[in-house]
Amino acid sequence: MSITTEFFRHPMRTGAVAASSPRLAVAMTAGLGIENADSVVELGPGTGVFTEVLSRLLAPDAFFAAVEVNSRLVRELRGRFPTLHVAEDSAEHLSTYATTPVDVVVSGLPWTAMSAVRQEKVLSAVCATLCPQGRFTTFAYAHTAWTPPARRFARLLRSRFAVVERTRVVWQNLPPAYVYRAALPVLTGLDRYGQPAAAAS
C-alpha cells in the first residue's frame, strides 16, 4: 500500500501525497541523540520511512512506540516492525501509550491540515509527554510555509519550546520540505493529557 493511495482515501487525515524521502528521514532524525535515548515516540508514522531509520538508530532496549490513526497503515506497520508498539489512535492521546516521560517525539503529522484547536491539543500533549530535557522534531512542506495554518503552527511551536530551529529546505523530497527541531518543552498549565491542570492546593 502506498501513501498516495491513502491520501486519496483520507486526504485530511493523511496529509501527504507521497512518502517522505530517505534524505528527509535523515534530516528528521539528526541531532536528536536518538542513539542515547531511552524512549522515543513517533506520531503519524505513515508507511514507516522515519520508523525504519529510528529502528536502526535506537538502542535495543529502548522503548519505541508509534501512534497512527489510519487502520490500514497500522496493519502495515505492525507487519514490518513486529517489535514496535503501534497504537491505532489520534495523536492527542499519546500519553495513553507513553505512561512515563519520553526523551524524543518524532512527528510526521500534517499540521497544516489541522484546525487551530487540534494543533494546540496535539502539541500540548507532546510537551506534556516529553521529559524536561525532551526533544521534538517535525517537518512542513516548503510550499505551505506562508499559509495561515503553517504560520500559526510555527508561532505555537515557538511558544511551547525554549529552543526551536528550522533547517534548510530538503529539496530531495516530494514536495520539498524543511524540518523543525525543538527542545526543552514549556508547559502552559496543562496536564499530560492536554487538559487544564488542577490548581495546586
PyRosetta script that sets phi, psi and omega in degrees:
from pyrosetta import init, pose_from_sequence

init()
pose = pose_from_sequence("MSITTEFFRHPMRTGAVAASSPRLAVAMTAGLGIENADSVVELGPGTGVFTEVLSRLLAPDAFFAAVEVNSRLVRELRGRFPTLHVAEDSAEHLSTYATTPVDVVVSGLPWTAMSAVRQEKVLSAVCATLCPQGRFTTFAYAHTAWTPPARRFARLLRSRFAVVERTRVVWQNLPPAYVYRAALPVLTGLDRYGQPAAAAS")
pose.set_psi(1, 138.1)
pose.set_omega(1, -180.0)
pose.set_phi(2, -104.8)
pose.set_psi(2, 158.3)
pose.set_omega(2, 177.1)
pose.set_phi(3, -67.0)
pose.set_psi(3, -27.1)
pose.set_omega(3, 177.9)
pose.set_phi(4, -62.8)
pose.set_psi(4, -43.5)
pose.set_omega(4, 177.9)
pose.set_phi(5, -59.3)
pose.set_psi(5, -45.1)
pose.set_omega(5, -179.1)
pose.set_phi(6, -68.3)
pose.set_psi(6, -30.1)
pose.set_omega(6, 176.6)
pose.set_phi(7, -62.3)
pose.set_psi(7, -44.4)
pose.set_omega(7, -179.3)
pose.set_phi(8, -74.4)
pose.set_psi(8, -24.1)
pose.set_omega(8, 174.3)
pose.set_phi(9, -74.0)
pose.set_psi(9, -45.0)
pose.set_omega(9, -175.2)
pose.set_phi(10, -137.9)
pose.set_psi(10, 72.2)
pose.set_omega(10, -173.7)
pose.set_phi(11, -61.0)
pose.set_psi(11, -33.8)
pose.set_omega(11, -178.5)
pose.set_phi(12, -80.0)
pose.set_psi(12, -20.2)
pose.set_omega(12, -178.8)
pose.set_phi(13, -98.2)
pose.set_psi(13, -25.2)
pose.set_omega(13, -177.3)
pose.set_phi(14, -88.7)
pose.set_psi(14, -50.2)
pose.set_omega(14, 171.2)
pose.set_phi(15, 80.5)
pose.set_psi(15, -12.0)
pose.set_omega(15, -178.3)
pose.set_phi(16, -126.9)
pose.set_psi(16, 138.0)
pose.set_omega(16, 178.0)
pose.set_phi(17, -82.8)
pose.set_psi(17, -33.6)
pose.set_omega(17, -179.2)
pose.set_phi(18, -133.5)
pose.set_psi(18, 156.8)
pose.set_omega(18, 177.6)
pose.set_phi(19, -64.8)
pose.set_psi(19, 148.7)
pose.set_omega(19, 177.9)
pose.set_phi(20, -63.0)
pose.set_psi(20, 151.1)
pose.set_omega(20, -177.4)
pose.set_phi(21, -84.8)
pose.set_psi(21, 160.8)
pose.set_omega(21, 174.5)
pose.set_phi(22, -57.4)
pose.set_psi(22, -35.2)
pose.set_omega(22, 180.0)
pose.set_phi(23, -65.4)
pose.set_psi(23, -39.9)
pose.set_omega(23, 176.7)
pose.set_phi(24, -67.6)
pose.set_psi(24, -37.3)
pose.set_omega(24, 178.7)
pose.set_phi(25, -60.9)
pose.set_psi(25, -38.8)
pose.set_omega(25, 177.4)
pose.set_phi(26, -64.6)
pose.set_psi(26, -44.5)
pose.set_omega(26, 179.5)
pose.set_phi(27, -63.9)
pose.set_psi(27, -35.8)
pose.set_omega(27, -178.4)
pose.set_phi(28, -70.6)
pose.set_psi(28, -27.6)
pose.set_omega(28, -174.0)
pose.set_phi(29, -107.0)
pose.set_psi(29, -2.6)
pose.set_omega(29, -178.4)
pose.set_phi(30, -80.0)
pose.set_psi(30, 147.2)
pose.set_omega(30, 172.3)
pose.set_phi(31, 70.8)
pose.set_psi(31, 17.7)
pose.set_omega(31, -177.7)
pose.set_phi(32, -107.7)
pose.set_psi(32, -6.1)
pose.set_omega(32, -176.6)
pose.set_phi(33, 68.6)
pose.set_psi(33, 32.9)
pose.set_omega(33, -178.1)
pose.set_phi(34, -56.6)
pose.set_psi(34, -38.0)
pose.set_omega(34, -176.3)
pose.set_phi(35, -61.2)
pose.set_psi(35, -28.2)
pose.set_omega(35, -177.6)
pose.set_phi(36, -104.9)
pose.set_psi(36, 3.5)
pose.set_omega(36, -177.3)
pose.set_phi(37, -75.0)
pose.set_psi(37, 140.8)
pose.set_omega(37, 174.4)
pose.set_phi(38, -86.6)
pose.set_psi(38, -25.3)
pose.set_omega(38, -176.8)
pose.set_phi(39, -151.6)
pose.set_psi(39, 135.8)
pose.set_omega(39, -179.8)
pose.set_phi(40, -138.1)
pose.set_psi(40, 138.4)
pose.set_omega(40, 174.3)
pose.set_phi(41, -123.9)
pose.set_psi(41, 135.3)
pose.set_omega(41, 176.6)
pose.set_phi(42, -110.7)
pose.set_psi(42, 131.7)
pose.set_omega(42, 178.1)
pose.set_phi(43, -106.7)
pose.set_psi(43, 130.6)
pose.set_omega(43, 179.2)
pose.set_phi(44, 61.5)
pose.set_psi(44, 55.2)
pose.set_omega(44, -176.7)
pose.set_phi(45, -69.1)
pose.set_psi(45, -17.0)
pose.set_omega(45, 177.5)
pose.set_phi(46, 61.7)
pose.set_psi(46, -123.4)
pose.set_omega(46, -178.4)
pose.set_phi(47, -88.2)
pose.set_psi(47, -0.2)
pose.set_omega(47, 172.3)
pose.set_phi(48, 94.6)
pose.set_psi(48, 22.1)
pose.set_omega(48, 179.3)
pose.set_phi(49, -63.7)
pose.set_psi(49, -48.4)
pose.set_omega(49, 177.1)
pose.set_phi(50, -72.0)
pose.set_psi(50, -35.8)
pose.set_omega(50, -179.5)
pose.set_phi(51, -56.4)
pose.set_psi(51, -41.8)
pose.set_omega(51, -178.7)
pose.set_phi(52, -62.8)
pose.set_psi(52, -43.9)
pose.set_omega(52, 179.4)
pose.set_phi(53, -67.0)
pose.set_psi(53, -43.5)
pose.set_omega(53, 179.0)
pose.set_phi(54, -60.5)
pose.set_psi(54, -41.1)
pose.set_omega(54, -179.4)
pose.set_phi(55, -60.8)
pose.set_psi(55, -36.3)
pose.set_omega(55, 179.5)
pose.set_phi(56, -73.4)
pose.set_psi(56, -33.5)
pose.set_omega(56, -174.9)
pose.set_phi(57, -82.8)
pose.set_psi(57, -33.4)
pose.set_omega(57, -174.1)
pose.set_phi(58, -68.9)
pose.set_psi(58, 146.9)
pose.set_omega(58, 173.4)
pose.set_phi(59, -65.8)
pose.set_psi(59, 149.6)
pose.set_omega(59, -176.3)
pose.set_phi(60, -57.6)
pose.set_psi(60, -30.3)
pose.set_omega(60, -176.8)
pose.set_phi(61, -97.0)
pose.set_psi(61, 8.6)
pose.set_omega(61, 179.7)
pose.set_phi(62, -75.2)
pose.set_psi(62, 147.6)
pose.set_omega(62, 175.0)
pose.set_phi(63, -80.2)
pose.set_psi(63, 129.2)
pose.set_omega(63, -178.7)
pose.set_phi(64, -137.5)
pose.set_psi(64, 119.1)
pose.set_omega(64, -179.7)
pose.set_phi(65, -133.3)
pose.set_psi(65, 157.9)
pose.set_omega(65, 178.4)
pose.set_phi(66, -136.5)
pose.set_psi(66, 148.4)
pose.set_omega(66, 177.4)
pose.set_phi(67, -123.3)
pose.set_psi(67, 118.3)
pose.set_omega(67, -177.2)
pose.set_phi(68, -134.7)
pose.set_psi(68, 130.4)
pose.set_omega(68, -175.2)
pose.set_phi(69, -84.9)
pose.set_psi(69, -21.2)
pose.set_omega(69, -175.2)
pose.set_phi(70, -86.4)
pose.set_psi(70, 115.9)
pose.set_omega(70, -173.5)
pose.set_phi(71, -64.1)
pose.set_psi(71, -34.6)
pose.set_omega(71, 178.3)
pose.set_phi(72, -65.0)
pose.set_psi(72, -43.7)
pose.set_omega(72, 179.2)
pose.set_phi(73, -68.5)
pose.set_psi(73, -33.9)
pose.set_omega(73, 176.9)
pose.set_phi(74, -60.1)
pose.set_psi(74, -45.6)
pose.set_omega(74, 180.0)
pose.set_phi(75, -62.0)
pose.set_psi(75, -40.9)
pose.set_omega(75, -180.0)
pose.set_phi(76, -65.8)
pose.set_psi(76, -42.8)
pose.set_omega(76, 179.9)
pose.set_phi(77, -63.9)
pose.set_psi(77, -42.2)
pose.set_omega(77, 179.7)
pose.set_phi(78, -63.6)
pose.set_psi(78, -32.6)
pose.set_omega(78, 177.6)
pose.set_phi(79, -73.0)
pose.set_psi(79, -39.6)
pose.set_omega(79, -177.6)
pose.set_phi(80, -78.3)
pose.set_psi(80, -33.4)
pose.set_omega(80, -174.7)
pose.set_phi(81, -126.0)
pose.set_psi(81, 77.5)
pose.set_omega(81, -172.7)
pose.set_phi(82, -63.5)
pose.set_psi(82, -22.1)
pose.set_omega(82, -179.7)
pose.set_phi(83, -92.9)
pose.set_psi(83, -4.0)
pose.set_omega(83, 179.9)
pose.set_phi(84, -82.9)
pose.set_psi(84, 134.9)
pose.set_omega(84, 175.2)
pose.set_phi(85, -82.5)
pose.set_psi(85, 105.8)
pose.set_omega(85, -178.4)
pose.set_phi(86, -108.7)
pose.set_psi(86, 116.8)
pose.set_omega(86, 178.5)
pose.set_phi(87, -101.3)
pose.set_psi(87, 134.3)
pose.set_omega(87, 175.2)
pose.set_phi(88, -91.9)
pose.set_psi(88, 99.6)
pose.set_omega(88, -174.1)
pose.set_phi(89, -167.7)
pose.set_psi(89, 174.1)
pose.set_omega(89, 176.5)
pose.set_phi(90, -86.0)
pose.set_psi(90, 149.7)
pose.set_omega(90, -171.6)
pose.set_phi(91, -63.2)
pose.set_psi(91, -28.8)
pose.set_omega(91, -178.7)
pose.set_phi(92, -68.1)
pose.set_psi(92, -9.3)
pose.set_omega(92, 178.2)
pose.set_phi(93, -100.7)
pose.set_psi(93, 18.3)
pose.set_omega(93, -172.6)
pose.set_phi(94, -61.7)
pose.set_psi(94, -25.5)
pose.set_omega(94, -179.2)
pose.set_phi(95, -65.4)
pose.set_psi(95, -19.3)
pose.set_omega(95, 176.5)
pose.set_phi(96, -65.7)
pose.set_psi(96, -28.6)
pose.set_omega(96, -174.0)
pose.set_phi(97, -106.7)
pose.set_psi(97, -14.5)
pose.set_omega(97, 174.0)
pose.set_phi(98, -119.2)
pose.set_psi(98, 88.7)
pose.set_omega(98, -171.0)
pose.set_phi(99, -82.2)
pose.set_psi(99, -8.5)
pose.set_omega(99, 172.2)
pose.set_phi(100, -125.5)
pose.set_psi(100, 156.6)
pose.set_omega(100, -178.0)
pose.set_phi(101, -56.0)
pose.set_psi(101, 139.8)
pose.set_omega(101, -178.0)
pose.set_phi(102, -109.0)
pose.set_psi(102, 159.2)
pose.set_omega(102, -177.2)
pose.set_phi(103, -81.9)
pose.set_psi(103, -40.1)
pose.set_omega(103, -174.0)
pose.set_phi(104, -139.9)
pose.set_psi(104, 137.1)
pose.set_omega(104, 169.6)
pose.set_phi(105, -119.0)
pose.set_psi(105, 125.9)
pose.set_omega(105, 178.6)
pose.set_phi(106, -111.9)
pose.set_psi(106, 126.8)
pose.set_omega(106, -173.7)
pose.set_phi(107, -123.0)
pose.set_psi(107, 130.6)
pose.set_omega(107, 171.0)
pose.set_phi(108, -111.1)
pose.set_psi(108, 23.0)
pose.set_omega(108, -175.3)
pose.set_phi(109, -72.3)
pose.set_psi(109, 149.1)
pose.set_omega(109, 179.3)
pose.set_phi(110, -85.1)
pose.set_psi(110, 80.6)
pose.set_omega(110, -173.9)
pose.set_phi(111, -59.3)
pose.set_psi(111, -35.6)
pose.set_omega(111, -177.0)
pose.set_phi(112, -74.2)
pose.set_psi(112, -12.9)
pose.set_omega(112, 176.2)
pose.set_phi(113, -90.3)
pose.set_psi(113, -1.3)
pose.set_omega(113, -177.5)
pose.set_phi(114, -96.1)
pose.set_psi(114, 152.7)
pose.set_omega(114, 170.7)
pose.set_phi(115, -72.2)
pose.set_psi(115, 165.5)
pose.set_omega(115, 177.9)
pose.set_phi(116, -59.8)
pose.set_psi(116, -40.4)
pose.set_omega(116, -178.8)
pose.set_phi(117, -63.8)
pose.set_psi(117, -43.7)
pose.set_omega(117, -177.8)
pose.set_phi(118, -71.6)
pose.set_psi(118, -38.5)
pose.set_omega(118, 174.8)
pose.set_phi(119, -53.6)
pose.set_psi(119, -46.5)
pose.set_omega(119, -177.2)
pose.set_phi(120, -67.1)
pose.set_psi(120, -42.0)
pose.set_omega(120, 179.9)
pose.set_phi(121, -62.3)
pose.set_psi(121, -45.7)
pose.set_omega(121, -177.4)
pose.set_phi(122, -67.1)
pose.set_psi(122, -45.7)
pose.set_omega(122, -178.3)
pose.set_phi(123, -67.8)
pose.set_psi(123, -34.0)
pose.set_omega(123, 175.1)
pose.set_phi(124, -63.2)
pose.set_psi(124, -41.0)
pose.set_omega(124, 178.1)
pose.set_phi(125, -65.0)
pose.set_psi(125, -38.1)
pose.set_omega(125, 176.8)
pose.set_phi(126, -61.1)
pose.set_psi(126, -50.9)
pose.set_omega(126, -177.7)
pose.set_phi(127, -62.4)
pose.set_psi(127, -39.1)
pose.set_omega(127, -179.1)
pose.set_phi(128, -71.5)
pose.set_psi(128, -22.6)
pose.set_omega(128, -178.8)
pose.set_phi(129, -88.1)
pose.set_psi(129, -28.5)
pose.set_omega(129, -179.1)
pose.set_phi(130, -70.9)
pose.set_psi(130, 151.2)
pose.set_omega(130, 171.5)
pose.set_phi(131, -72.8)
pose.set_psi(131, 166.1)
pose.set_omega(131, -176.5)
pose.set_phi(132, -55.5)
pose.set_psi(132, -31.8)
pose.set_omega(132, 178.3)
pose.set_phi(133, -98.5)
pose.set_psi(133, 18.3)
pose.set_omega(133, -172.9)
pose.set_phi(134, -66.0)
pose.set_psi(134, 158.8)
pose.set_omega(134, -178.8)
pose.set_phi(135, -126.4)
pose.set_psi(135, 148.4)
pose.set_omega(135, -176.0)
pose.set_phi(136, -136.3)
pose.set_psi(136, 138.7)
pose.set_omega(136, 176.5)
pose.set_phi(137, -137.3)
pose.set_psi(137, 142.9)
pose.set_omega(137, 177.8)
pose.set_phi(138, -154.2)
pose.set_psi(138, 174.7)
pose.set_omega(138, 179.9)
pose.set_phi(139, -136.2)
pose.set_psi(139, 165.5)
pose.set_omega(139, 177.0)
pose.set_phi(140, -144.4)
pose.set_psi(140, 152.3)
pose.set_omega(140, 179.3)
pose.set_phi(141, -80.2)
pose.set_psi(141, 137.1)
pose.set_omega(141, -174.7)
pose.set_phi(142, -60.0)
pose.set_psi(142, -36.4)
pose.set_omega(142, -175.6)
pose.set_phi(143, -72.2)
pose.set_psi(143, -11.4)
pose.set_omega(143, 179.2)
pose.set_phi(144, -101.9)
pose.set_psi(144, 2.2)
pose.set_omega(144, -169.8)
pose.set_phi(145, -56.2)
pose.set_psi(145, -30.9)
pose.set_omega(145, -175.3)
pose.set_phi(146, -102.4)
pose.set_psi(146, 9.3)
pose.set_omega(146, 176.6)
pose.set_phi(147, -77.2)
pose.set_psi(147, 153.8)
pose.set_omega(147, 179.8)
pose.set_phi(148, -55.2)
pose.set_psi(148, -43.9)
pose.set_omega(148, 179.4)
pose.set_phi(149, -62.9)
pose.set_psi(149, -38.2)
pose.set_omega(149, -179.8)
pose.set_phi(150, -68.1)
pose.set_psi(150, -42.0)
pose.set_omega(150, 179.5)
pose.set_phi(151, -68.4)
pose.set_psi(151, -36.7)
pose.set_omega(151, 177.0)
pose.set_phi(152, -63.6)
pose.set_psi(152, -42.7)
pose.set_omega(152, 179.4)
pose.set_phi(153, -65.4)
pose.set_psi(153, -40.1)
pose.set_omega(153, 179.6)
pose.set_phi(154, -61.1)
pose.set_psi(154, -41.3)
pose.set_omega(154, 177.9)
pose.set_phi(155, -66.0)
pose.set_psi(155, -42.4)
pose.set_omega(155, -179.4)
pose.set_phi(156, -63.3)
pose.set_psi(156, -42.1)
pose.set_omega(156, -179.4)
pose.set_phi(157, -60.8)
pose.set_psi(157, -43.4)
pose.set_omega(157, -179.0)
pose.set_phi(158, -70.9)
pose.set_psi(158, -22.1)
pose.set_omega(158, 177.1)
pose.set_phi(159, -81.6)
pose.set_psi(159, -16.6)
pose.set_omega(159, -174.9)
pose.set_phi(160, -106.1)
pose.set_psi(160, -7.9)
pose.set_omega(160, 179.1)
pose.set_phi(161, -133.9)
pose.set_psi(161, 142.2)
pose.set_omega(161, 179.7)
pose.set_phi(162, -71.6)
pose.set_psi(162, -28.8)
pose.set_omega(162, -178.8)
pose.set_phi(163, -128.1)
pose.set_psi(163, 126.5)
pose.set_omega(163, 177.1)
pose.set_phi(164, -138.6)
pose.set_psi(164, 129.9)
pose.set_omega(164, 173.6)
pose.set_phi(165, -130.6)
pose.set_psi(165, 151.5)
pose.set_omega(165, 179.3)
pose.set_phi(166, -120.6)
pose.set_psi(166, 129.4)
pose.set_omega(166, -178.2)
pose.set_phi(167, -78.6)
pose.set_psi(167, 172.0)
pose.set_omega(167, 169.4)
pose.set_phi(168, -66.8)
pose.set_psi(168, 163.0)
pose.set_omega(168, 179.6)
pose.set_phi(169, -67.2)
pose.set_psi(169, 132.9)
pose.set_omega(169, 172.8)
pose.set_phi(170, -89.3)
pose.set_psi(170, 100.3)
pose.set_omega(170, -175.5)
pose.set_phi(171, -74.8)
pose.set_psi(171, -21.6)
pose.set_omega(171, 179.9)
pose.set_phi(172, -84.3)
pose.set_psi(172, 52.3)
pose.set_omega(172, 176.3)
pose.set_phi(173, -147.3)
pose.set_psi(173, 153.7)
pose.set_omega(173, 179.2)
pose.set_phi(174, -121.6)
pose.set_psi(174, 110.0)
pose.set_omega(174, -8.6)
pose.set_phi(175, -73.4)
pose.set_psi(175, 165.8)
pose.set_omega(175, 174.8)
pose.set_phi(176, -55.0)
pose.set_psi(176, 145.2)
pose.set_omega(176, -173.6)
pose.set_phi(177, -142.6)
pose.set_psi(177, 163.0)
pose.set_omega(177, 171.9)
pose.set_phi(178, -127.2)
pose.set_psi(178, 162.9)
pose.set_omega(178, -174.2)
pose.set_phi(179, -114.9)
pose.set_psi(179, 137.4)
pose.set_omega(179, 169.2)
pose.set_phi(180, -99.4)
pose.set_psi(180, 131.6)
pose.set_omega(180, 170.8)
pose.set_phi(181, -119.3)
pose.set_psi(181, 127.4)
pose.set_omega(181, -176.9)
pose.set_phi(182, -130.2)
pose.set_psi(182, 152.4)
pose.set_omega(182, -179.7)
pose.set_phi(183, -146.9)
pose.set_psi(183, 159.5)
pose.set_omega(183, 177.7)
pose.set_phi(184, 63.1)
pose.set_psi(184, 76.8)
pose.set_omega(184, -178.5)
pose.set_phi(185, -62.5)
pose.set_psi(185, 142.0)
pose.set_omega(185, 178.1)
pose.set_phi(186, -108.4)
pose.set_psi(186, 110.8)
pose.set_omega(186, 180.0)
pose.set_phi(187, -76.5)
pose.set_psi(187, 147.3)
pose.set_omega(187, -173.1)
pose.set_phi(188, -126.8)
pose.set_psi(188, 47.1)
pose.set_omega(188, 177.9)
pose.set_phi(189, 77.0)
pose.set_psi(189, 17.3)
pose.set_omega(189, 178.3)
pose.set_phi(190, -111.4)
pose.set_psi(190, 147.4)
pose.set_omega(190, 176.1)
pose.set_phi(191, -83.2)
pose.set_psi(191, -176.9)
pose.set_omega(191, -173.9)
pose.set_phi(192, -72.0)
pose.set_psi(192, -3.2)
pose.set_omega(192, 174.5)
pose.set_phi(193, -100.8)
pose.set_psi(193, 6.1)
pose.set_omega(193, 179.1)
pose.set_phi(194, 79.4)
pose.set_psi(194, 15.1)
pose.set_omega(194, -179.9)
pose.set_phi(195, -106.0)
pose.set_psi(195, 157.3)
pose.set_omega(195, 178.7)
pose.set_phi(196, -56.4)
pose.set_psi(196, 129.4)
pose.set_omega(196, -179.4)
pose.set_phi(197, -73.3)
pose.set_psi(197, 147.5)
pose.set_omega(197, 178.5)
pose.set_phi(198, -67.9)
pose.set_psi(198, 142.9)
pose.set_omega(198, -179.6)
pose.set_phi(199, -67.3)
pose.set_psi(199, 141.6)
pose.set_omega(199, -179.9)
pose.set_phi(200, -67.5)
pose.set_psi(200, 140.4)
pose.set_omega(200, -179.1)
pose.set_phi(201, -86.4)
pose.dump_pdb("model.pdb")
